[in-house]
Amino acid sequence: QVQLVESGGGLVQSGGSLRLSCAASGIVFSIAPMNWYRQGPGKQRELVAGFTSGDTTNYADSVKGRFTISRDNAKNTVYLQMNSLKPDDTAVYYCNVKWGWSHLDYWGQGTQVTVSS
């Protein structure tokens, strides 16, 4: 079955950096459209960054120029490099993929990112 396991969250000061990782199994990773979402306190879950077709990426306006999504197909892992972090980036970050004939959403368990001012 599909499994997504995130790691790399933590507490960082404003202006700092973190790199999140998501190890995937149960999918053909090299063609999977991997995404990162986040849900802040009292907020709806939102798309932060993702791969669309091939290596094409898209980003939320709020993170453009600061966050970078990347993937290592040999390790079945997708990354989210987060630089110039702000308190507003505080959230639980989730790895996501739509997979299968019915394009079901699969989610990791989430990893907490807290940015202090």
Secondary structure, DSSP 8 states (H G I E B T S, - for coil): --EEEEE--EEEETT--EEEEEEEESS-GGG--EEEEEE-TTS--EEEEEE-STT-EEE-TTTTTTEEEEEETTTTEEEEEE-S--GGG-EEEEEEEEETTTTEEEE---EEEEEE-
